[in-house]
Amino acid sequence: LDSVTKVLQEDLNLSEVCAIIDEIITKYRETKPYLVADANIIANPILEKAIVKLQNGQENELNEIEKKEAEVFSIGAQTQQTATQNRFSQKYYQEEKDISDSYSL
């Protein structure tokens, strides 16, 4: 697994990471409860599935729920500037939340 952790630090997209994790699950079955697509560590499994489909060029296979989840990433629905502002706002909000959470411990 050491070599896998090194590979996962490379510039990979979510689809490639999922393929690697599938191989890990096949080889090390005891990891399955922790690494499957709907494991507790996955914050938004629907969004993750949508992103993987989009990265694999399978836009036509998105169901309505996946389309709705992935809509936030659609540049066609927003201008590039608005999308950039939204990403910045989300990052700023998360940083502020992380700082706030660290004080509440």
N, CA, C and O of each residue as an XYZ file, in Angstrom:
420
protein
N       0.807     -1.200      0.000
C       0.000      0.000      0.000
C       0.851      1.266      0.000
O       0.356      2.334     -0.360
N       2.115      1.169      0.395
C       2.969      2.357      0.390
C       3.108      2.949     -1.003
O       3.064      4.167     -1.177
N       3.277      2.078     -1.998
C       3.430      2.581     -3.364
C       2.138      3.246     -3.845
O       2.177      4.205     -4.616
N       1.003      2.734     -3.390
C      -0.277      3.321     -3.787
C      -0.427      4.714     -3.200
O      -0.891      5.621     -3.890
N      -0.050      4.903     -1.955
C      -0.172      6.230     -1.347
C       0.698      7.242     -2.078
O       0.337      8.415     -2.176
N       1.839      6.800     -2.590
C       2.695      7.703     -3.379
C       2.017      8.061     -4.704
O       2.052      9.217     -5.125
N       1.405      7.080     -5.356
C       0.716      7.326     -6.622
C      -0.458      8.276     -6.401
O      -0.712      9.151     -7.229
N      -1.168      8.111     -5.296
C      -2.324      8.963     -5.014
C      -1.935     10.420     -4.760
O      -2.798     11.297     -4.781
N      -0.674     10.686     -4.525
C      -0.203     12.055     -4.331
C       0.128     12.745     -5.651
O       0.444     13.935     -5.676
N       0.053     11.995     -6.740
C       0.329     12.554     -8.061
C      -0.880     13.344     -8.552
O      -1.924     13.366     -7.900
N      -0.734     13.981     -9.686
C      -1.805     14.778    -10.277
C      -2.798     13.841    -10.963
O      -2.640     13.523    -12.141
N      -3.817     13.402    -10.229
C      -4.815     12.469    -10.729
C      -6.197     13.113    -10.668
O      -6.449     13.983     -9.835
N      -7.080     12.682    -11.550
C      -8.460     13.138    -11.423
C      -9.231     12.104    -10.602
O      -8.726     11.016    -10.324
N     -10.444     12.450    -10.223
C     -11.233     11.587     -9.353
C     -11.495     10.224     -9.979
O     -11.518      9.212     -9.279
N     -11.690     10.193    -11.272
C     -11.921      8.933    -11.977
C     -10.724      7.994    -11.832
O     -10.893      6.798    -11.597
N      -9.525      8.535    -11.972
C      -8.303      7.726    -11.832
C      -8.138      7.243    -10.393
O      -7.725      6.106    -10.159
N      -8.456      8.097     -9.442
C      -8.363      7.706     -8.032
C      -9.338      6.572     -7.740
O      -8.989      5.613     -7.052
N     -10.556      6.677     -8.257
C     -11.551      5.618     -8.052
C     -11.079      4.288     -8.629
O     -11.294      3.239     -8.023
N     -10.441      4.323     -9.788
C      -9.928      3.090    -10.405
C      -8.848      2.461     -9.521
O      -8.810      1.241     -9.355
N      -7.983      3.285     -8.962
C      -6.926      2.778     -8.069
C      -7.553      2.176     -6.818
O      -7.146      1.104     -6.370
N      -8.536      2.858     -6.256
C      -9.189      2.357     -5.046
C      -9.913      1.044     -5.327
O      -9.915      0.147     -4.483
N     -10.525      0.921     -6.497
C     -11.160     -0.349     -6.866
C     -10.145     -1.486     -6.883
O     -10.452     -2.599     -6.455
N      -8.940     -1.213     -7.373
C      -7.882     -2.226     -7.381
C      -7.459     -2.589     -5.960
O      -7.216     -3.759     -5.664
N      -7.371     -1.601     -5.090
C      -7.007     -1.859     -3.689
C      -8.055     -2.766     -3.052
O      -7.712     -3.735     -2.376
N      -9.340     -2.451     -3.269
C     -10.419     -3.258     -2.695
C     -10.347     -4.696     -3.194
O     -10.583     -5.633     -2.431
N     -10.021     -4.874     -4.472
C      -9.913     -6.214     -5.044
C      -8.768     -6.989     -4.388
O      -8.907     -8.172     -4.076
N      -7.654     -6.319     -4.186
C      -6.469     -6.995     -3.630
C      -6.546     -7.137     -2.107
O      -6.107     -8.147     -1.556
N      -7.094     -6.143     -1.436
C      -7.175     -6.132      0.028
C      -8.644     -5.998      0.431
O      -9.113     -4.903      0.740
N      -9.353     -7.106      0.425
C     -10.802     -7.098      0.647
C     -11.199     -6.481      1.992
O     -12.301     -5.948      2.119
N     -10.336     -6.545      2.975
C     -10.669     -5.993      4.294
C     -10.810     -4.464      4.272
O     -11.341     -3.873      5.212
N     -10.333     -3.832      3.200
C     -10.457     -2.373      3.089
C     -11.803     -1.941      2.514
O     -12.133     -0.755      2.541
N     -12.574     -2.877      2.000
C     -13.808     -2.541      1.293
C     -14.762     -1.646      2.090
O     -15.246     -0.660      1.533
N     -15.059     -1.934      3.364
C     -16.008     -1.071      4.082
C     -15.548      0.385      4.190
O     -16.365      1.288      4.370
N     -14.258      0.601      4.081
C     -13.712      1.950      4.236
C     -13.529      2.688      2.914
O     -13.409      3.913      2.891
N     -13.508      1.931      1.807
C     -13.147      2.538      0.527
C     -14.230      2.482     -0.548
O     -14.048      3.062     -1.618
N     -15.328      1.814     -0.303
C     -16.380      1.747     -1.326
C     -16.960      3.137     -1.579
O     -16.803      4.044     -0.762
N     -17.623      3.289     -2.702
C     -18.137      4.597     -3.129
C     -19.104      5.228     -2.138
O     -19.230      6.452     -2.099
N     -19.793      4.415     -1.334
C     -20.730      4.987     -0.369
C     -20.254      4.817      1.080
O     -21.064      4.772      2.006
N     -18.942      4.725      1.262
C     -18.374      4.611      2.609
C     -18.657      5.871      3.415
O     -18.931      6.932      2.854
N     -18.589      5.742      4.720
C     -18.868      6.875      5.602
C     -17.964      8.076      5.367
O     -18.342      9.202      5.688
N     -16.771      7.855      4.811
C     -15.842      8.973      4.606
C     -16.202      9.815      3.393
O     -15.642     10.896      3.209
N     -17.122      9.346      2.561
C     -17.526     10.088      1.369
C     -18.605     11.087      1.775
O     -19.703     10.705      2.180
N     -18.276     12.368      1.661
C     -19.203     13.422      2.092
C     -20.428     13.505      1.188
O     -21.537     13.738      1.670
N     -20.239     13.317     -0.119
C     -21.352     13.435     -1.057
C     -21.172     12.391     -2.169
O     -20.638     12.701     -3.234
N     -21.619     11.155     -1.914
C     -21.414     10.097     -2.907
C     -22.089     10.373     -4.251
O     -21.588      9.944     -5.290
N     -23.205     11.075     -4.240
C     -23.894     11.384     -5.497
C     -23.032     12.316     -6.343
O     -22.874     12.100     -7.544
N     -22.486     13.335     -5.725
C     -21.614     14.262     -6.444
C     -20.371     13.545     -6.951
O     -19.931     13.779     -8.076
N     -19.811     12.680     -6.131
C     -18.613     11.945     -6.558
C     -18.911     11.087     -7.788
O     -18.120     11.061     -8.731
N     -20.040     10.388     -7.784
C     -20.413      9.573     -8.941
C     -20.598     10.447    -10.180
O     -20.188     10.074    -11.279
N     -21.217     11.610     -9.994
C     -21.430     12.522    -11.118
C     -20.104     13.005    -11.695
O     -19.935     13.053    -12.914
N     -19.171     13.359    -10.829
C     -17.866     13.848    -11.284
C     -17.132     12.764    -12.063
O     -16.547     13.042    -13.110
N     -17.159     11.546    -11.566
C     -16.491     10.438    -12.262
C     -17.103     10.240    -13.647
O     -16.379     10.055    -14.625
N     -18.423     10.279    -13.732
C     -19.072     10.126    -15.040
C     -18.653     11.255    -15.980
O     -18.361     11.011    -17.151
N     -18.624     12.478    -15.477
C     -18.228     13.610    -16.310
C     -16.785     13.474    -16.780
O     -16.486     13.741    -17.944
N     -15.894     13.064    -15.894
C     -14.487     12.905    -16.263
C     -14.287     11.773    -17.260
O     -13.315     11.778    -18.016
N     -15.187     10.812    -17.268
C     -15.098      9.698    -18.216
C     -15.868      9.975    -19.498
O     -15.997      9.090    -20.344
N     -16.386     11.201    -19.653
C     -17.122     11.550    -20.857
C     -18.493     10.900    -20.946
O     -19.010     10.684    -22.043
N     -19.078     10.590    -19.809
C     -20.377      9.908    -19.774
C     -21.494     10.850    -19.320
O     -22.341     10.471    -18.511
N     -21.490     12.075    -19.842
C     -22.489     13.071    -19.445
C     -23.907     12.559    -19.647
O     -24.797     12.850    -18.848
N     -24.117     11.799    -20.712
C     -25.462     11.301    -21.028
C     -25.934     10.226    -20.051
O     -27.105      9.849    -20.078
N     -25.058      9.731    -19.200
C     -25.437      8.706    -18.222
C     -25.784      9.299    -16.851
O     -26.141      8.563    -15.932
N     -25.683     10.617    -16.712
C     -26.041     11.258    -15.446
C     -27.544     11.177    -15.230
O     -28.317     11.483    -16.138
N     -27.968     10.767    -14.035
C     -29.396     10.814    -13.737
C     -29.738     12.229    -13.258
O     -28.843     13.061    -13.113
N     -30.994     12.504    -13.017
C     -31.421     13.868    -12.667
C     -30.799     14.353    -11.359
O     -30.436     15.524    -11.242
N     -30.678     13.471    -10.388
C     -30.088     13.850     -9.093
C     -28.610     14.191     -9.275
O     -28.132     15.181     -8.721
N     -27.888     13.385    -10.041
C     -26.465     13.656    -10.299
C     -26.293     14.965    -11.065
O     -25.374     15.736    -10.788
N     -27.189     15.214    -12.040
C     -27.118     16.481    -12.784
C     -27.276     17.663    -11.849
O     -26.553     18.653    -11.967
N     -28.212     17.568    -10.924
C     -28.463     18.662     -9.975
C     -27.241     18.880     -9.081
O     -26.854     20.023     -8.837
N     -26.638     17.813     -8.599
C     -25.463     17.929     -7.731
C     -24.277     18.535     -8.473
O     -23.526     19.332     -7.910
N     -24.112     18.153     -9.738
C     -22.961     18.615    -10.523
C     -23.195     19.996    -11.130
O     -22.266     20.601    -11.663
N     -24.409     20.491    -11.055
C     -24.767     21.765    -11.667
C     -23.883     22.913    -11.189
O     -23.593     23.831    -11.956
N     -23.461     22.869     -9.950
C     -22.625     23.936     -9.394
C     -21.306     24.093    -10.154
O     -20.687     25.157    -10.119
N     -20.883     23.033    -10.838
C     -19.625     23.071    -11.578
C     -19.812     23.448    -13.044
O     -18.840     23.523    -13.796
N     -21.050     23.682    -13.450
C     -21.347     23.998    -14.841
C     -21.003     25.445    -15.158
O     -21.605     26.372    -14.616
N     -20.029     25.629    -16.041
C     -19.639     26.976    -16.462
C     -20.673     27.546    -17.412
O     -20.823     28.765    -17.503
N     -21.393     26.682    -18.125
C     -22.412     27.151    -19.057
C     -23.524     27.912    -18.355
O     -24.125     28.815    -18.937
N     -23.798     27.556    -17.118
C     -24.865     28.213    -16.370
C     -24.387     29.496    -15.698
O     -25.206     30.279    -15.218
N     -23.076     29.724    -15.657
C     -22.501     30.885    -14.993
C     -21.424     31.484    -15.894
O     -20.912     30.826    -16.800
N     -21.104     32.701    -15.633
C     -19.934     33.247    -16.327
C     -18.698     32.715    -15.627
O     -18.777     32.272    -14.481
N     -17.564     32.754    -16.299
C     -16.322     32.289    -15.686
C     -16.027     33.092    -14.421
O     -15.570     32.540    -13.420
N     -16.288     34.379    -14.471
C     -16.012     35.232    -13.315
C     -16.869     34.816    -12.121
O     -16.368     34.727    -11.000
N     -18.140     34.566    -12.351
C     -19.027     34.151    -11.264
C     -18.573     32.825    -10.688
O     -18.574     32.648     -9.469
N     -18.187     31.895    -11.537
C     -17.715     30.591    -11.070
C     -16.467     30.760    -10.209
O     -16.334     30.123     -9.163
N     -15.556     31.619    -10.654
C     -14.340     31.868     -9.873
C     -14.687     32.488     -8.532
O     -14.127     32.099     -7.508
N     -15.595     33.438     -8.523
C     -16.011     34.072     -7.274
C     -16.643     33.053     -6.335
O     -16.387     33.074     -5.131
N     -17.459     32.170     -6.872
C     -18.094     31.152     -6.044
C     -17.058     30.215     -5.430
O     -17.144     29.886     -4.247
N     -16.079     29.783     -6.227
C     -15.026     28.908     -5.703
C     -14.247     29.619     -4.618
O     -13.927     29.019     -3.592
N     -13.930     30.908     -4.830
C     -13.190     31.665     -3.827
C     -14.019     31.777     -2.551
O     -13.497     31.592     -1.451
N     -15.304     32.078     -2.694
C     -16.181     32.224     -1.536
C     -16.262     30.924     -0.751
O     -16.202     30.933      0.478
N     -16.397     29.800     -1.462
C     -16.474     28.515     -0.787
C     -15.181     28.208     -0.054
O     -15.206     27.714      1.074
N     -14.042     28.501     -0.692
C     -12.742     28.259     -0.061
C     -12.591     29.145      1.169
O     -12.144     28.682      2.219
N     -12.960     30.411      1.043
C     -12.851     31.341      2.168
C     -13.749     30.886      3.308
O     -13.333     30.878      4.467
N     -14.987     30.506      2.979
C     -15.920     30.041      4.001
C     -15.347     28.823      4.721
O     -15.419     28.743      5.948
N     -14.776     27.868      3.971
C     -14.223     26.665      4.586
C     -13.049     27.014      5.484
O     -12.925     26.459      6.576
N     -12.176     27.930      5.044
C     -11.046     28.335      5.873
C     -11.523     28.982      7.162
O     -10.980     28.713      8.233
N     -12.538     29.833      7.064
C     -13.093     30.474      8.252
C     -13.721     29.440      9.177
O     -13.572     29.521     10.396
N     -14.420     28.468      8.601
C     -15.044     27.418      9.385
C     -13.976     26.581     10.093
O     -14.125     26.243     11.267
N     -12.893     26.247      9.373
C     -11.811     25.468      9.968
C     -11.184     26.206     11.140
O     -10.893     25.604     12.174
N     -10.976     27.501     10.982
C     -10.413     28.313     12.065
C     -11.376     28.327     13.246
O     -10.964     28.147     14.392
N     -12.641     28.536     12.968
C     -13.670     28.561     14.023
C     -13.741     27.220     14.742
O     -13.825     27.173     15.969
N     -13.706     26.126     13.976
C     -13.762     24.784     14.566
C     -12.561     24.514     15.451
O     -12.685     23.844     16.476
N     -11.395     25.029     15.068
C     -10.195     24.760     15.861
C     -10.267     25.446     17.220
O      -9.659     24.974     18.180
N     -11.000     26.551     17.316
C     -11.155     27.233     18.597
C     -12.210     26.585     19.483
O     -12.193     26.758     20.701
N     -13.112     25.850     18.883
C     -14.184     25.249     19.662
C     -13.759     23.917     20.281
O     -14.517     23.318     21.044
N     -12.553     23.453     19.956
C     -12.091     22.180     20.546
C     -11.726     22.446     21.943
O     -11.307     21.534     22.656
